[in-house]
């Protein structure tokens, strides 16, 4: 459930950016940082190993990032 919430936050952040190609590109590093913070919390506070959290990090980052790249491509 936590992963779904984090993904929803990613899409909300992407949806909250102005409809420009530059905003879609700015979203990518911001979302990378957000996904990395989620990874850190999973390792430090929840007690998961990096090996357990790495696939979740990829999933959490890649899905909204793909939407951001698609938005950039459509808006450029």
C-alpha positions as CSV (number, residue, x, y, z in Angstrom):
1,X,0.0,0.0,0.0
2,X,2.9,2.3,0.8
3,X,4.2,1.9,-2.8
4,X,0.9,2.9,-4.2
5,X,0.8,6.0,-2.1
6,X,4.3,7.0,-3.1
7,X,3.4,6.5,-6.8
8,X,0.3,8.7,-6.3
9,X,2.5,11.4,-4.8
10,X,4.8,11.2,-7.9
11,X,1.9,11.6,-10.2
12,X,0.5,14.4,-8.1
13,X,3.8,16.2,-8.3
14,X,4.0,15.7,-12.0
15,X,0.4,16.9,-12.4
16,X,1.1,19.9,-10.3
17,X,3.8,21.2,-12.6
18,X,2.9,23.8,-15.2
19,X,2.2,22.3,-18.6
20,X,5.6,23.0,-20.2
21,X,8.3,20.8,-21.5
22,X,10.8,22.3,-19.1
23,X,8.6,21.6,-16.1
24,X,8.4,18.0,-17.1
25,X,12.2,17.8,-17.3
26,X,12.6,19.5,-13.9
27,X,10.3,16.9,-12.4
28,X,12.7,14.1,-13.2
29,X,15.6,15.0,-10.8
30,X,13.1,16.1,-8.2
31,X,11.3,12.8,-8.4
32,X,14.6,10.9,-8.3
33,X,15.4,12.6,-5.0
34,X,11.9,11.8,-3.7
35,X,12.3,8.2,-4.6
36,X,15.7,8.1,-3.1
37,X,14.3,9.4,0.2
38,X,11.7,6.7,0.1
39,X,14.5,4.2,-0.4
40,X,16.4,5.6,2.6
41,X,13.4,5.5,4.8
42,X,12.7,1.9,3.8
43,X,16.3,0.9,4.7
44,X,16.9,3.0,7.8
45,X,13.4,3.0,9.5
46,X,11.6,0.0,8.1
47,X,14.6,-2.2,8.3
48,X,14.7,-3.5,4.8
49,X,18.0,-4.3,3.1
50,X,19.1,-2.3,0.0
51,X,18.5,-5.5,-2.0
52,X,14.9,-5.6,-0.9
53,X,14.3,-1.9,-1.5
54,X,16.2,-1.5,-4.8
55,X,13.5,-3.0,-7.0
56,X,10.8,-0.9,-5.2
57,X,13.0,2.2,-5.9
58,X,13.2,1.4,-9.6
59,X,9.4,0.9,-9.7
60,X,8.6,4.0,-7.7
61,X,11.0,6.1,-9.8
62,X,10.4,4.6,-13.3
63,X,6.7,4.8,-13.5
64,X,6.2,8.5,-12.8
65,X,9.5,9.3,-14.6
66,X,8.2,7.6,-17.7
67,X,5.0,9.7,-17.5
68,X,7.3,12.8,-17.1
69,X,9.3,11.8,-20.2
70,X,6.1,11.2,-22.1
71,X,4.8,14.7,-21.0
72,X,8.0,16.3,-22.1
73,X,7.9,14.5,-25.5
74,X,4.3,15.7,-26.0
75,X,4.9,19.3,-24.9
76,X,8.2,20.0,-26.6
